[in-house]
Each structure stands twice: as C-alpha cells, then as structure tokens.
Amino acid sequence: MVTALRVLITGANRGLGLALVRLCLQRGDHVFAAARRFDALEKLDSGGRLFPVPLDVDSGESIAAAVDTVREHAVGLDLLINNAGIFPRAPAYASFGHIEAAALREVLQTNTIGPLLVAQAFLPLLHNGSAARIINITSQQGSLQWKTRGGSLSYSVSKAALNMLTRVMAAELRPQGIIAAMIHPGWVQTDMGSANAALSADQSAAYVLRIVDRLTLEDSGAFFNYDGSPHPW
Amino acid sequence: MYILITGANRGIGLELVRQCVARGDRVGAGVRSGSDTRELQKIVLKHPDHVGVLHLPVDQQALVQEAALHAAQTLDALDVLVNNAGINPETPAEDTFGALQEASVLHVLHVNAVAPLIVAQAFMPLLKKSPRPRIINITSEMGSLADKTYGGSYAYCMSKAALNMATRGMAADLRKDDIPVVALDPGWVRTDMGGPSASLSPAESVRGILRVIDTLTLKDTGRYLDYTGRDHRW
C-alpha cells in the first residue's frame, strides 16, 4: 500500500503529463494538474482529487499564482514532476547553419528555465512535504554520450542544461532531505514523440512512477532511463 | 594560420592572442564594445600586421553576422575559431537555489552556450575555405555532469554543459565538412574569472590549448578534452 501523495505535474493536459495525472489519480494521489488548457483533464474521472492549476512555465507571474492556487488546498507537496517541454523542429531551432539565437533562447526558457523557476517557487511547499521529490523529465537527446547525430540542437542543448540544473539542485537540496532526479521517459507516442514511438504514454507514465516510488536520497542527482537503469551522461 | 579568438581582451583569450602572435600566426581578436582593450591594443601596436581587432559582441546575432561578412571581404580563409568568450553571473548572491534570477541565468546561457553556435555558423563560409579548419569551444570542468556532485554555480555549470552539448551537435553536423569541433577545458587558470588562487598561469594553460589545437584532427571531433589533451568525463 503506497501512501497517497500530493503531486504537482506540469504540462498535464496532454501526452506523458496527462498519462501521469491519470495514473496518479487511479492510485489515490491528490493531483495538482498544471497546464495552460484543461480540455483533456476535464474529461478525467477525478474522484475529487484533481485540482487544475493554470500555469504557463514561461511566466514568473503565472508560476507565482500557481503556488498560491496550490496553497489554497495543501500545506505541502510530496512530488513535483517538471514535465512541460517543447521540441520545435523548424530549422531555426534544430539545424546548424540555420540557428536563430532567439529560437534557442525560447527553448531554453521553456525546457530549462521553466523547471528551474517552478522548482524554486514550489520549494517552500516541498519543504513541507514528506520525502519530497523533484523529477525533471529529460530526454536521451540531452545525453552527451548519446548525442552522436546532428539536428535537434535547441532541444538537446536545453535538456543537457536541464540535466546540469538537476545535478546542482540535487547536491544543494540533499542536506535538506529533498530528492532531485531526471528521467528519460522513453520514446513515447505523444505529439512530441509521434505515433511511431515505442511506448504508449500510459506505459511510459507507469515506468516513471515506478522509478519515483523507489527513489531514495541516495539516488538524488541520478539520470534514469525509463526502465530504471542508469542513463549515461 | 589565421585564428579567430572571441573574448580576446583579457584572460585566456588575451594570452592566446599573445602566444599566437609570438609564433607568427595571424589573429582576429574579437571583443565586445565597452570592454577594456588596453592590453590587447599594446599587442596590436607592436604587431599591426598580425593582429586585427573585430567588434564581436557574441550575444548579438546581427552584429556577429555583420562582422563575419566584413571579415570575408578582407580574409582568404579562417583556419581556427576559438569560442573563448564567456561570463559568470554578475551578481553571485543570486546564484543559489531560491535566489536564482531568470534573466541572469538566461543571459549566461546565451553568452556561454548559444553564442558559440551563432559565431561558428556566421564564420562557416570562411572556415570552409581553409585547408584545415578547426573549431574549439572553451568549456570548463564545471560543465561535467559526472563531476558535479556539489551545489552552487548554477548558471555557469548549466551553460557549460549546454556548450558541451552544442559542441556534440556541431561536431556531428560538421563531420561531413571535415571540420573537427571540440570542447576544451583550459584548466583552473589565474584570470579575472578563475581568481588569484587558481592552479595554472594563463601562459601554461594556453601552451596546452595550442598543442591541442595544433594536433586536432577529425578523429577528435566531438571530444571533451582538457588542456593537456586528455578526455574529460561527461
């Protein structure tokens, strides 16, 4: 029997985020589902444990308002999953020779700075949580060792920076008893991963939660593949 | 050879200019406006035929492209690009979790990780004219994820991990053009950035950097090396 957690998931209205919300609800967690839109979330059978939280991770004001929203319902958070992310494929974002600095900044803002600001803003609530965990959803594309092919430049750069952020946070938050880790959720059948991907969103979410449930402070700072094995840097 | 060095007015960049000029290379010294270039200008005065100063504010893409177009009118080819310009956050007090400022982190990411891509991209036509073009991104041991087991220096560490990834991406993309791209950790050097208690003099570090540059081939592309030529852990 797993204790019900107080969970905040960003990018919760679609793809992996939505699947994580569904799975957490099924097992009895209280879920703060953070997103810009709620059309898919509204269709879920929530059992009174789903709390929609309007959130645009690109906006500091929106993040501060989201903290206030969560505080209306809970004094602490046990799990934060930074899942929101973008993967633009236009040449200005992806291809050397065509990179626009502004485009790369845009991806860094959402994929790297977004999780940083969200984690920072929710830190007081996480301090009030039980064995609080911060999970940053990263990608194989953020693995330096794995990156031997070109393309996807902004996405890869943003995920490598996110991985480093997770490492620094993990080291700094460990003495406070807060765990931070990063997970490559696999290649998932979502808008981002396309229909040809190997895993369904539900399968990937189940893998992610299995890792989350087993995390200890010893694991803090680790980069996991979805199957729980260590992912190379 | 012709070597272009960004952030050439101080620290490792300035020492690179000095040693390259001393051995007869021709040097393009990239600086941003408002920087203190007195030491650099002393070298220019002594060796006006070997050093040219370029206005190269690396975080302004339009000006970088303008500088590259201008350089293309006067240069036959560029053999080596050293993306050396890099910064730390201006307010160290904001570099701890809970106090991190969005604009500051994003700015460090831009200068240290985005700009090297933009500069390399802009100077690609000139690099492609060289018989042996090479791109060196000056990174840091603080960009190593494996070694990052302590807190602090968020923005700088994130930017150098991001630069290492940009290096990997560029290396993969430029393999077809026979252009090696590496991330090079210069060691802990006694500069404005490294501080007075650092273990290496700029001269020692730069001697190592030049050895790496001189021996670099396509076999090395995508590597994360230190100034002695050894592989660094990711």
Chai-1 contact restraints between the chains, C-beta under 6 A:
chainA,res_idxA,chainB,res_idxB,connection_type,confidence,min_distance_angstrom,max_distance_angstrom,comment,restraint_id
A,F96,B,M170,contact,1.0,0.0,6.0,A-B,restraint_1
A,F96,B,D173,contact,1.0,0.0,6.0,A-B,restraint_2
A,I99,B,L117,contact,1.0,0.0,6.0,A-B,restraint_3
A,I99,B,Q121,contact,1.0,0.0,6.0,A-B,restraint_4
A,A101,B,Q61,contact,1.0,0.0,6.0,A-B,restraint_5
A,A101,B,V114,contact,1.0,0.0,6.0,A-B,restraint_6
A,A101,B,I118,contact,1.0,0.0,6.0,A-B,restraint_7
A,L104,B,V114,contact,1.0,0.0,6.0,A-B,restraint_8
A,L108,B,L109,contact,1.0,0.0,6.0,A-B,restraint_9
A,I113,B,E102,contact,1.0,0.0,6.0,A-B,restraint_10
A,I113,B,L106,contact,1.0,0.0,6.0,A-B,restraint_11
A,Q120,B,G98,contact,1.0,0.0,6.0,A-B,restraint_12
A,L144,B,N164,contact,1.0,0.0,6.0,A-B,restraint_13
A,L144,B,M165,contact,1.0,0.0,6.0,A-B,restraint_14
A,L144,B,R168,contact,1.0,0.0,6.0,A-B,restraint_15
A,L144,B,W234,contact,1.0,0.0,6.0,A-B,restraint_16
A,Q145,B,W234,contact,1.0,0.0,6.0,A-B,restraint_17
A,K147,B,R168,contact,1.0,0.0,6.0,A-B,restraint_18
A,T148,B,A172,contact,1.0,0.0,6.0,A-B,restraint_19
A,R149,B,A172,contact,1.0,0.0,6.0,A-B,restraint_20
A,G150,B,G169,contact,1.0,0.0,6.0,A-B,restraint_21
A,G150,B,A172,contact,1.0,0.0,6.0,A-B,restraint_22
A,G150,B,D173,contact,1.0,0.0,6.0,A-B,restraint_23
A,L153,B,G169,contact,1.0,0.0,6.0,A-B,restraint_24
A,S156,B,M165,contact,1.0,0.0,6.0,A-B,restraint_25
A,S156,B,G169,contact,1.0,0.0,6.0,A-B,restraint_26
A,V157,B,A162,contact,1.0,0.0,6.0,A-B,restraint_27
A,V157,B,M165,contact,1.0,0.0,6.0,A-B,restraint_28
A,V157,B,A166,contact,1.0,0.0,6.0,A-B,restraint_29
A,A160,B,A161,contact,1.0,0.0,6.0,A-B,restraint_30
A,A160,B,A162,contact,1.0,0.0,6.0,A-B,restraint_31
A,A160,B,M165,contact,1.0,0.0,6.0,A-B,restraint_32
A,A161,B,M158,contact,1.0,0.0,6.0,A-B,restraint_33
A,A161,B,A161,contact,1.0,0.0,6.0,A-B,restraint_34
A,A161,B,A162,contact,1.0,0.0,6.0,A-B,restraint_35
A,N163,B,L145,contact,1.0,0.0,6.0,A-B,restraint_36
A,M164,B,L145,contact,1.0,0.0,6.0,A-B,restraint_37
A,M164,B,C157,contact,1.0,0.0,6.0,A-B,restraint_38
A,M164,B,M158,contact,1.0,0.0,6.0,A-B,restraint_39
A,M164,B,A161,contact,1.0,0.0,6.0,A-B,restraint_40
A,L165,B,M158,contact,1.0,0.0,6.0,A-B,restraint_41
A,R167,B,L145,contact,1.0,0.0,6.0,A-B,restraint_42
A,R167,B,K148,contact,1.0,0.0,6.0,A-B,restraint_43
A,V168,B,G151,contact,1.0,0.0,6.0,A-B,restraint_44
A,V168,B,Y154,contact,1.0,0.0,6.0,A-B,restraint_45
A,V168,B,C157,contact,1.0,0.0,6.0,A-B,restraint_46
A,A171,B,T149,contact,1.0,0.0,6.0,A-B,restraint_47
A,A171,B,Y150,contact,1.0,0.0,6.0,A-B,restraint_48
A,A171,B,G151,contact,1.0,0.0,6.0,A-B,restraint_49
A,E172,B,F97,contact,1.0,0.0,6.0,A-B,restraint_50
A,E172,B,G151,contact,1.0,0.0,6.0,A-B,restraint_51
A,W233,B,L145,contact,1.0,0.0,6.0,A-B,restraint_52
A,W233,B,A146,contact,1.0,0.0,6.0,A-B,restraint_53
A,W233,B,W234,contact,1.0,0.0,6.0,A-B,restraint_54
